[in-house]
Amino acid sequence: TKNEQVVLHQIVDRRTASMRSVGMLTNLNYEAMKTLLGERIMDRMTMNGGRWVNFNWESWRPNVVQPGIAK
């Protein structure tokens, strides 16, 4: 929503203005994340040496066994 966009902009802006780190984890690729967050936030995330790191290997979730739950 528009309100969520404003809040995200405020969080990223305040943290970068105070020279604090900002990290985001997502299952989205770069283009989908840029569409979701907007160009301004993505630009802020990569300024001053910030980088996009793509973790694109297969999900490990099928191998996880939770106690008390049969597969």
C-alpha beads as a LAMMPS data file, in Angstrom:
LAMMPS data file: protein, C-alpha beads

71 atoms
70 bonds

1 atom types
1 bond types

-500.0 500.0 xlo xhi
-500.0 500.0 ylo yhi
-500.0 500.0 zlo zhi

Masses

1 110.0

Atoms # bond

1 1 1 0.000 0.000 0.000
2 1 1 0.993 3.639 -0.226
3 1 1 1.316 3.823 3.569
4 1 1 3.699 0.846 3.594
5 1 1 5.824 2.538 0.915
6 1 1 6.041 5.698 3.038
7 1 1 7.060 3.720 6.130
8 1 1 9.731 1.805 4.183
9 1 1 11.100 5.061 2.749
10 1 1 11.259 6.533 6.254
11 1 1 13.066 3.510 7.701
12 1 1 15.648 3.353 4.920
13 1 1 16.100 7.139 4.883
14 1 1 16.593 7.432 8.647
15 1 1 19.027 4.547 8.837
16 1 1 21.121 5.726 5.899
17 1 1 21.099 9.338 7.166
18 1 1 22.465 8.143 10.514
19 1 1 25.064 5.928 8.751
20 1 1 23.461 2.722 10.039
21 1 1 23.272 -0.463 8.043
22 1 1 20.127 -1.657 6.310
23 1 1 19.620 -5.247 5.205
24 1 1 16.741 -6.993 3.499
25 1 1 16.109 -10.664 2.849
26 1 1 13.692 -11.750 0.153
27 1 1 12.781 -14.563 -2.197
28 1 1 12.346 -11.998 -4.978
29 1 1 14.866 -11.316 -7.716
30 1 1 16.290 -7.818 -8.202
31 1 1 13.699 -6.639 -10.730
32 1 1 10.755 -7.897 -8.654
33 1 1 12.199 -6.250 -5.540
34 1 1 12.681 -2.977 -7.451
35 1 1 9.069 -3.138 -8.618
36 1 1 7.868 -3.803 -5.068
37 1 1 9.997 -1.236 -3.217
38 1 1 10.548 1.352 -5.911
39 1 1 13.665 2.736 -7.514
40 1 1 14.413 5.198 -4.691
41 1 1 14.708 2.539 -1.995
42 1 1 16.732 0.216 -4.228
43 1 1 19.073 3.095 -5.061
44 1 1 19.555 3.810 -1.357
45 1 1 20.225 0.139 -0.672
46 1 1 23.157 0.109 -3.102
47 1 1 24.749 3.471 -2.270
48 1 1 28.073 3.669 -0.407
49 1 1 29.121 0.182 -1.426
50 1 1 25.847 -1.610 -0.702
51 1 1 25.322 -4.592 -2.943
52 1 1 22.696 -7.021 -4.093
53 1 1 23.633 -10.603 -3.271
54 1 1 21.602 -13.228 -5.078
55 1 1 21.086 -16.523 -3.236
56 1 1 19.583 -18.630 -6.002
57 1 1 20.156 -22.216 -4.943
58 1 1 17.472 -24.850 -4.396
59 1 1 15.339 -24.598 -1.264
60 1 1 16.514 -26.694 1.695
61 1 1 13.017 -26.808 3.249
62 1 1 12.110 -30.255 1.835
63 1 1 15.037 -31.684 3.836
64 1 1 14.011 -30.171 7.164
65 1 1 12.498 -32.566 9.672
66 1 1 10.447 -31.088 12.494
67 1 1 10.178 -33.153 15.687
68 1 1 6.792 -34.815 16.054
69 1 1 5.762 -34.273 12.429
70 1 1 5.906 -37.251 10.067
71 1 1 6.786 -36.704 6.426

Bonds

1 1 1 2
2 1 2 3
3 1 3 4
4 1 4 5
5 1 5 6
6 1 6 7
7 1 7 8
8 1 8 9
9 1 9 10
10 1 10 11
11 1 11 12
12 1 12 13
13 1 13 14
14 1 14 15
15 1 15 16
16 1 16 17
17 1 17 18
18 1 18 19
19 1 19 20
20 1 20 21
21 1 21 22
22 1 22 23
23 1 23 24
24 1 24 25
25 1 25 26
26 1 26 27
27 1 27 28
28 1 28 29
29 1 29 30
30 1 30 31
31 1 31 32
32 1 32 33
33 1 33 34
34 1 34 35
35 1 35 36
36 1 36 37
37 1 37 38
38 1 38 39
39 1 39 40
40 1 40 41
41 1 41 42
42 1 42 43
43 1 43 44
44 1 44 45
45 1 45 46
46 1 46 47
47 1 47 48
48 1 48 49
49 1 49 50
50 1 50 51
51 1 51 52
52 1 52 53
53 1 53 54
54 1 54 55
55 1 55 56
56 1 56 57
57 1 57 58
58 1 58 59
59 1 59 60
60 1 60 61
61 1 61 62
62 1 62 63
63 1 63 64
64 1 64 65
65 1 65 66
66 1 66 67
67 1 67 68
68 1 68 69
69 1 69 70
70 1 70 71
